[in-house]
Amino acid sequence: MTNRRDLLKAFSLLPLAAAAPAFGKQSINNNTRFAPFDYAHGRHGRGELGKLPKTIIKKVRVITTAPYGTGLVIVKVETDQPGLYGVGCATFTQRVKPVVSAVADFLDGFCRGKDANNIEDIWQTAYQSSFWRNGPVLNNALSGVDMALWDIKGKLAGMPVYQLLGGKVRFAVDTYSHAHGPTPTAAIDHAEKLKEKGFRNIRIQTGGYGSTHLAKNPAYKQHGFGYPKDSTMDPVAYKRGVLEMFKLARKRFGDSIELLHDMHERLEPMDAIDLIKKLEQYRPFYIEDPFSPENMRWFATLREQCAVPIAMGELLNNPHEWVDPMVNRWFDFIRIHISQIGGITPAMKVARLGEWFNVRTAWHGPGDTSPVGHAANAHIDLAVWNFGIQECQLFSERTMEVFPGTPTIKDGYMFVNETPGLGIDIDENEARKYPVKDYNYDWTQVRKADGTPVRP
């Protein structure tokens, strides 16, 4: 009977044993060759039958690069098994140096000697170990480690990360791209070009956030207040331009594409509500970030006024900031920056919470999310039922040389590299060619006509 039980157990493990080596021989970086754990025989050279051996973290390194000008921070977690490592995104463009320090001076020593298999335990203990928590610097540093551990986990299993999250719910990730121009007509002309490339969802913007180029000769500059590079926002001109842009878009495209717009929290709450009510006739897919995190209670008032779908959350990094709004259904899309909240581990919890309240995901995916971060976004997008939309970037050949395995875009859909882990790597030799420069703060320095700083 003992032999019979052993035989049945061995047969039950055959599918895993058969599948794992086929995945494990694939690699993004030709210098990396790693065979996944052999569940049937209990080995990477050690371990009991069906028991995963420890995978010890030997070093946590940080790599910075800027192949397209934006400062990117990548974390590389190395293990005691030759050729086995993971990569993660810790990019906080506005605070690169503090994140680098948090990884090098804290997380490296904290993680060394720990078992890379225990992702939840490492996340929880690292998150709480500073006592004061929820800050974007430490969260981004932790996110880099967290993503790298999921990358390692996928390589150990011989599976893409989305398989570890439950497998695919969709064949690919539907995305939106960005159309912009100095005038409403120019923005819609740009949208036309994106539509021709296959995008069905397009964010439209007149100029930069808040259309600061429309403000002329503000009073504070006449009186020598502020700084030479400060921008100025004219709320009336901005609102008028947005309305004209949506009107032109619907006239040209009808309902053939979905239209999105990012307010970037730059209007006073009542002005934001007024604009969104007027946009309702043009059926936006969603309006993003109408209020700053300091004005969250205004969402309840907005809900009473109109039925325009709302996306919110890229500035949120404390779980308490999104729980009540999701439970109260104040917005339709949770738009968090997954490295700001700490990586894949908390992002999956946010997505699962959203499913209960029919809040869909719309992860933040701008240029200051590295290709590694975009890969992590996409793996979650493939696996969660309540996926909504994904912001994407069209990366250059140079960037893809630095990040082999970068997700690809075809007909507006994002596809991940179907290899174990996140399916992406970083070529450190290429990365060194593009050092990070000091951050330019101009775009965040916006004022009203009298010089009052505008959030965010």
C-alpha positions as CSV (number, residue, x, y, z in Angstrom):
1,M,0.0,0.0,0.0
2,T,2.9,2.4,0.8
3,N,4.3,1.8,-2.7
4,R,0.9,2.4,-4.2
5,R,0.5,5.7,-2.4
6,D,4.0,6.8,-3.5
7,L,3.2,5.8,-7.1
8,L,-0.1,7.8,-7.1
9,K,1.7,10.8,-5.6
10,A,4.3,10.7,-8.3
11,F,1.7,10.5,-11.0
12,S,-0.1,13.5,-9.6
13,L,3.1,15.6,-9.8
14,L,3.9,14.6,-13.4
15,P,2.2,17.6,-15.1
16,L,4.3,20.0,-13.0
17,A,7.5,18.0,-13.7
18,A,6.8,17.9,-17.4
19,A,5.9,21.6,-17.8
20,A,8.6,23.2,-15.6
21,P,11.8,22.3,-17.6
22,A,10.2,23.6,-20.9
23,F,9.6,27.0,-19.3
24,G,12.9,27.1,-17.5
25,K,15.1,26.8,-20.5
26,Q,13.7,30.1,-21.9
27,S,15.5,33.3,-21.0
28,I,15.4,37.0,-21.9
29,N,19.1,37.4,-21.2
30,N,21.3,34.8,-22.9
31,N,23.7,34.9,-19.9
32,T,20.9,33.7,-17.6
33,R,20.2,30.0,-17.5
34,F,18.1,28.6,-14.7
35,A,16.1,25.4,-14.5
36,P,13.0,25.6,-12.3
37,F,12.5,23.4,-9.2
38,D,11.9,19.8,-10.0
39,Y,8.8,19.1,-7.9
40,A,8.7,15.4,-8.8
41,H,12.2,14.7,-7.4
42,G,12.5,17.5,-4.9
43,R,15.6,19.2,-6.2
44,H,17.7,22.0,-7.2
45,G,20.2,19.6,-5.9
46,R,18.5,19.5,-2.5
47,G,15.1,19.4,-0.9
48,E,12.5,16.7,-0.1
49,L,9.9,15.3,-2.5
50,G,7.5,18.1,-3.4
51,K,9.0,20.5,-0.9
52,L,10.4,23.8,-2.3
53,P,13.9,24.4,-0.9
54,K,15.0,27.8,0.4
55,T,16.2,30.4,-2.1
56,I,18.5,32.7,-0.1
57,I,18.8,36.4,-1.0
58,K,22.5,37.2,-1.3
59,K,22.3,40.9,-2.4
60,V,19.9,43.6,-3.4
61,R,21.3,46.1,-5.9
62,V,20.0,49.3,-7.4
63,I,20.5,50.3,-11.1
64,T,19.6,53.8,-12.4
65,T,19.3,54.7,-16.1
66,A,17.6,57.2,-18.3
67,P,17.4,56.0,-21.9
68,Y,14.7,58.4,-22.8
69,G,15.6,61.2,-20.4
70,T,13.4,60.1,-17.4
71,G,15.3,58.8,-14.4
72,L,14.4,55.2,-13.9
73,V,15.3,53.1,-10.8
74,I,15.6,49.3,-11.1
75,V,16.1,46.9,-8.2
76,K,18.0,43.6,-8.8
77,V,17.6,40.8,-6.2
78,E,20.4,38.2,-6.5
79,T,20.1,34.7,-4.9
80,D,22.4,31.9,-3.9
81,Q,21.4,29.9,-6.9
82,P,23.7,30.6,-9.9
83,G,21.9,32.6,-12.6
84,L,18.7,33.2,-10.5
85,Y,17.8,36.8,-9.9
86,G,14.8,39.1,-10.2
87,V,14.2,42.7,-11.3
88,G,11.7,45.2,-10.1
89,C,10.7,48.9,-10.7
90,A,11.4,51.4,-7.9
91,T,11.1,54.5,-10.1
92,F,10.3,57.7,-8.3
93,T,11.5,60.3,-10.8
94,Q,11.1,63.3,-8.6
95,R,13.2,61.6,-5.8
96,V,15.7,59.2,-7.4
97,K,18.5,59.6,-4.9
98,P,16.5,59.0,-1.7
99,V,15.0,55.8,-3.3
100,V,18.5,54.6,-4.3
101,S,19.6,55.2,-0.7
102,A,16.6,53.4,0.7
103,V,17.5,50.3,-1.3
104,A,21.2,50.4,-0.9
105,D,21.4,51.5,2.7
106,F,18.4,49.7,4.1
107,L,16.7,47.0,2.0
108,D,20.0,45.3,0.9
109,G,21.0,44.5,4.5
110,F,17.4,43.9,5.6
111,C,16.8,41.2,2.9
112,R,20.2,39.4,2.8
113,G,19.9,35.9,4.2
114,K,16.1,35.8,3.9
115,D,14.2,33.2,1.8
116,A,13.1,34.8,-1.5
117,N,10.1,32.4,-1.6
118,N,8.4,34.2,1.3
119,I,7.2,37.3,-0.5
120,E,4.4,38.2,1.8
121,D,6.5,37.8,4.9
122,I,9.3,40.0,3.5
123,W,6.8,42.6,2.3
124,Q,5.1,42.9,5.7
125,T,8.2,43.0,7.8
126,A,10.0,45.5,5.5
127,Y,6.9,47.7,5.3
128,Q,6.5,47.8,9.1
129,S,10.2,47.9,10.1
130,S,10.6,51.6,9.7
131,F,7.6,52.1,12.1
132,W,6.6,55.3,10.2
133,R,5.3,54.1,6.9
134,N,3.2,54.7,3.7
135,G,5.7,57.2,2.3
136,P,6.4,57.1,-1.5
137,V,10.2,56.9,-1.1
138,L,10.2,53.7,1.1
139,N,7.2,52.3,-0.8
140,N,9.0,52.6,-4.1
141,A,12.1,51.0,-2.7
142,L,10.0,48.2,-1.3
143,S,8.2,47.8,-4.6
144,G,11.4,47.2,-6.5
145,V,12.2,44.3,-4.1
146,D,8.6,43.0,-4.2
147,M,8.5,42.9,-8.1
148,A,11.9,41.2,-8.2
149,L,10.7,38.5,-5.8
150,W,7.7,37.8,-8.0
151,D,10.1,37.6,-10.9
152,I,12.2,35.1,-9.0
153,K,9.1,33.1,-8.0
154,G,8.0,32.9,-11.6
155,K,11.4,31.6,-12.7
156,L,11.4,29.0,-9.9
157,A,8.0,27.8,-11.0
158,G,8.9,28.0,-14.7
159,M,5.8,30.2,-15.3
160,P,5.0,33.8,-16.2
161,V,3.9,35.8,-13.2
162,Y,0.3,36.1,-14.4
163,Q,0.0,32.3,-14.1
164,L,0.9,32.6,-10.4
165,L,-1.8,35.2,-10.0
166,G,-4.5,32.9,-11.3
167,G,-3.9,32.7,-15.1
168,K,-5.3,34.8,-17.9
169,V,-8.8,36.3,-17.9
170,R,-8.1,37.9,-21.3
171,F,-5.9,37.3,-24.3
172,A,-4.0,40.7,-24.0
173,V,-4.2,44.0,-22.2
174,D,-6.3,46.7,-23.7
175,T,-4.5,50.1,-23.5
176,Y,-4.9,53.8,-24.1
177,S,-2.3,56.2,-25.6
178,H,-2.0,60.0,-25.3
179,A,-3.0,62.6,-27.9
180,H,-2.1,66.2,-27.3
181,G,-1.5,69.5,-29.1
182,P,-1.5,73.2,-28.4
183,T,-5.0,73.6,-29.7
184,P,-8.1,71.4,-29.6
185,T,-7.8,70.8,-33.4
186,A,-4.1,69.8,-33.0
187,A,-4.9,67.3,-30.2
188,I,-7.7,65.7,-32.3
189,D,-5.3,65.4,-35.3
190,H,-2.9,63.6,-33.1
191,A,-5.7,61.3,-31.9
192,E,-6.5,60.5,-35.5
193,K,-2.9,59.2,-36.0
194,L,-3.2,57.0,-32.9
195,K,-6.5,55.6,-34.1
196,E,-4.8,54.7,-37.4
197,K,-2.3,52.7,-35.3
198,G,-5.1,50.6,-33.8
199,F,-5.8,52.4,-30.5
200,R,-9.5,52.3,-29.5
201,N,-9.0,54.3,-26.3
202,I,-7.2,57.7,-26.4
203,R,-6.5,60.3,-23.8
204,I,-6.9,63.8,-25.2
205,Q,-5.1,66.9,-23.7
206,T,-4.8,70.5,-24.9
207,G,-1.2,71.3,-24.1
208,G,0.2,70.2,-20.8
209,Y,-1.8,69.5,-17.6
210,G,-4.1,72.5,-17.0
211,S,-3.3,74.0,-20.4
212,T,-0.8,76.4,-18.9
213,H,0.3,77.6,-22.3
214,L,-3.1,79.5,-22.5
215,A,-2.3,81.8,-19.5
216,K,-1.0,85.2,-20.7
217,N,1.0,87.7,-18.7
218,P,0.0,86.8,-15.2
219,A,-0.1,89.5,-12.6
220,Y,2.4,87.9,-10.2
221,K,5.1,88.0,-12.8
222,Q,4.5,91.6,-13.5
223,H,5.1,92.2,-9.8
224,G,8.3,90.1,-9.7
225,F,6.8,87.3,-7.6
226,G,7.6,83.6,-8.1
227,Y,10.4,82.2,-10.3
228,P,11.3,82.6,-14.0
229,K,10.3,79.1,-15.0
230,D,7.0,79.0,-13.1
231,S,3.9,78.2,-15.2
232,T,0.5,79.7,-14.8
233,M,-3.0,78.3,-15.1
234,D,-6.1,80.1,-16.3
235,P,-9.0,77.9,-15.2
236,V,-11.5,79.6,-17.5
237,A,-9.3,79.1,-20.6
238,Y,-8.6,75.5,-19.6
239,K,-12.2,74.6,-19.2
240,R,-13.2,76.2,-22.5
241,G,-10.4,74.4,-24.3
242,V,-11.4,71.0,-22.9
243,L,-15.0,71.4,-23.9
244,E,-14.1,72.4,-27.4
245,M,-11.7,69.5,-27.7
246,F,-14.3,66.9,-26.7
247,K,-16.8,68.5,-29.0
248,L,-14.4,68.2,-32.0
249,A,-13.5,64.7,-31.1
250,R,-17.1,63.4,-31.1
251,K,-17.8,65.3,-34.3
252,R,-14.9,63.6,-36.0
253,F,-14.9,60.1,-34.5
254,G,-18.5,59.7,-33.4
255,D,-18.5,56.7,-31.0
256,S,-15.7,54.8,-32.8
257,I,-13.2,55.5,-30.0
258,E,-13.3,56.0,-26.3
259,L,-12.1,59.4,-25.0
260,L,-10.2,60.0,-21.7
261,H,-8.9,63.1,-20.1
262,D,-6.7,63.9,-17.1
263,M,-7.6,67.0,-15.1
264,H,-4.5,66.3,-12.8
265,E,-6.3,67.9,-9.8
266,R,-5.6,71.4,-11.0
267,L,-9.1,72.9,-10.7
268,E,-10.9,74.0,-7.5
269,P,-13.5,71.4,-6.7
270,M,-16.6,73.3,-7.8
271,D,-14.9,74.2,-11.1
272,A,-14.0,70.5,-11.6
273,I,-17.6,69.5,-11.0
274,D,-18.9,72.2,-13.4
275,L,-16.5,71.0,-16.2
276,I,-17.4,67.3,-15.7
277,K,-21.1,68.0,-15.8
278,K,-20.7,69.8,-19.1
279,L,-18.5,66.9,-20.5
280,E,-21.2,64.3,-19.7
281,Q,-22.9,64.9,-23.1
282,Y,-19.7,63.7,-24.8
283,R,-19.6,60.3,-23.0
284,P,-16.0,60.2,-21.7
285,F,-14.7,56.8,-20.9
286,Y,-13.5,58.4,-17.7
287,I,-12.2,61.7,-16.4
288,E,-9.1,61.3,-14.3
289,D,-8.1,62.9,-11.0
290,P,-10.7,65.7,-10.7
291,F,-9.7,66.4,-7.1
292,S,-6.5,66.3,-5.1
293,P,-6.1,63.8,-2.3
294,E,-6.8,66.6,0.1
295,N,-10.3,66.9,-1.3
296,M,-11.5,63.3,-1.4
297,R,-14.9,64.1,0.2
298,W,-15.8,66.1,-2.9
299,F,-16.3,62.8,-4.8
300,A,-19.6,62.2,-2.9
301,T,-20.8,65.6,-4.2
302,L,-19.7,64.9,-7.7
303,R,-21.5,61.6,-7.7
304,E,-24.8,63.4,-7.0
305,Q,-24.3,65.7,-9.9
306,C,-23.6,63.5,-12.9
307,A,-22.8,60.0,-14.2
308,V,-19.4,60.5,-15.8
309,P,-17.0,57.6,-14.9
310,I,-14.2,58.8,-12.7
311,A,-10.6,57.5,-12.2
312,M,-8.5,58.4,-9.2
313,G,-5.5,57.3,-7.2
314,E,-2.1,57.8,-8.7
315,L,-1.1,60.0,-5.7
316,L,-2.4,57.6,-3.1
317,N,0.1,55.5,-1.2
318,N,-1.6,54.8,2.1
319,P,-4.2,52.0,2.0
320,H,-6.6,54.1,4.1
321,E,-6.8,56.6,1.3
322,W,-8.5,54.2,-1.1
323,V,-10.5,51.9,1.0
324,D,-13.4,54.2,1.9
325,P,-13.7,55.7,-1.6
326,M,-13.8,52.2,-3.2
327,V,-16.4,50.9,-0.6
328,N,-18.5,54.0,-1.2
329,R,-18.1,53.8,-5.0
330,W,-16.9,57.4,-5.3
331,F,-15.0,56.5,-8.4
332,D,-15.1,53.8,-11.1
333,F,-11.4,53.1,-11.7
334,I,-8.6,52.8,-9.2
335,R,-5.6,54.4,-10.8
336,I,-2.7,53.7,-8.4
337,H,1.0,53.7,-9.3
338,I,1.9,50.2,-8.2
339,S,5.4,51.1,-7.2
340,Q,4.2,54.0,-5.0
341,I,2.1,51.5,-3.0
342,G,4.8,48.9,-2.7
343,G,4.5,46.6,-5.7
344,I,2.6,43.6,-6.9
345,T,1.7,42.2,-3.5
346,P,-0.4,45.2,-2.4
347,A,-1.7,45.9,-5.9
348,M,-3.3,42.5,-6.0
349,K,-5.0,43.2,-2.8
350,V,-6.3,46.5,-4.1
351,A,-7.6,44.7,-7.3
352,R,-9.4,42.0,-5.2
353,L,-11.0,44.7,-3.0
354,G,-12.2,46.5,-6.1
355,E,-13.9,43.4,-7.5
356,W,-16.3,43.4,-4.5
357,F,-17.4,47.0,-5.3
358,N,-17.2,46.9,-9.1
359,V,-14.3,49.3,-9.2
360,R,-12.0,48.5,-12.1
361,T,-8.3,48.8,-12.4
362,A,-6.5,51.5,-14.5
363,W,-2.9,51.3,-13.2
364,H,-0.8,54.4,-13.7
365,G,1.6,53.7,-16.6
366,P,3.3,56.9,-17.8
367,G,6.9,57.4,-18.9
368,D,8.1,57.5,-15.3
369,T,7.1,53.9,-14.9
370,S,10.0,51.9,-16.2
371,P,9.4,49.0,-18.7
372,V,9.8,46.7,-15.7
373,G,6.9,48.4,-14.0
374,H,4.9,48.2,-17.2
375,A,5.5,44.5,-17.3
376,A,4.3,44.2,-13.7
377,N,1.2,46.2,-14.5
378,A,0.4,43.9,-17.5
379,H,0.8,40.7,-15.6
380,I,-1.7,41.9,-13.0
381,D,-4.0,43.2,-15.8
382,L,-4.0,39.7,-17.5
383,A,-5.1,38.0,-14.3
384,V,-7.7,40.1,-12.5
385,W,-11.3,40.0,-13.5
386,N,-12.1,43.7,-12.8
387,F,-9.4,45.0,-15.2
388,G,-10.5,48.3,-16.8
389,I,-7.8,49.8,-19.0
390,Q,-4.1,50.3,-19.0
391,E,-2.1,53.4,-19.7
392,C,0.8,52.5,-22.0
393,Q,4.0,54.0,-23.5
394,L,5.5,53.4,-26.9
395,F,9.1,52.7,-26.0
396,S,12.0,53.4,-28.4
397,E,14.4,50.8,-29.8
398,R,17.1,52.3,-27.5
399,T,14.9,51.7,-24.4
400,M,14.2,48.1,-25.5
401,E,17.9,47.5,-25.8
402,V,18.3,48.5,-22.2
403,F,15.3,46.4,-21.2
404,P,15.1,43.3,-23.3
405,G,11.7,41.7,-23.1
406,T,9.8,45.0,-22.8
407,P,6.0,44.4,-23.4
408,T,5.0,45.0,-26.9
409,I,2.0,47.0,-28.3
410,K,0.0,45.8,-31.3
411,D,-3.3,47.3,-32.4
412,G,-3.7,49.0,-29.1
413,Y,-3.1,45.8,-27.1
414,M,-0.2,45.1,-24.8
415,F,1.5,41.6,-24.8
416,V,3.9,40.4,-22.2
417,N,6.9,38.2,-23.0
418,E,5.7,34.7,-22.4
419,T,8.7,33.6,-20.4
420,P,9.1,32.7,-16.7
421,G,8.8,35.5,-14.3
422,L,8.0,39.0,-15.5
423,G,9.6,38.2,-18.8
424,I,11.8,41.3,-18.8
425,D,15.5,42.0,-17.9
426,I,17.9,44.9,-17.8
427,D,21.2,45.0,-19.7
428,E,23.5,46.8,-17.3
429,N,26.1,47.6,-19.9
430,E,23.4,49.4,-22.0
431,A,21.9,51.0,-18.9
432,R,25.2,52.7,-18.0
433,K,25.2,54.6,-21.3
434,Y,22.3,56.7,-20.1
435,P,23.0,58.2,-16.7
436,V,20.3,59.9,-14.7
437,K,20.4,63.7,-14.7
438,D,19.0,66.1,-12.0
439,Y,15.2,66.3,-12.1
440,N,13.6,69.3,-13.7
441,Y,10.7,70.5,-11.5
442,D,9.2,73.0,-13.9
443,W,6.1,71.0,-14.7
444,T,5.1,70.9,-11.0
445,Q,5.6,74.6,-10.4
446,V,2.2,76.0,-11.5
447,R,0.6,79.1,-10.1
448,K,-2.6,81.0,-10.2
449,A,-2.7,84.6,-11.6
450,D,-1.9,86.0,-8.1
451,G,1.0,83.6,-7.6
452,T,-0.7,81.0,-5.4
453,P,0.8,77.5,-6.0
454,V,-1.6,75.1,-7.7
455,R,-1.7,71.5,-6.5
456,P,-0.4,69.0,-7.1
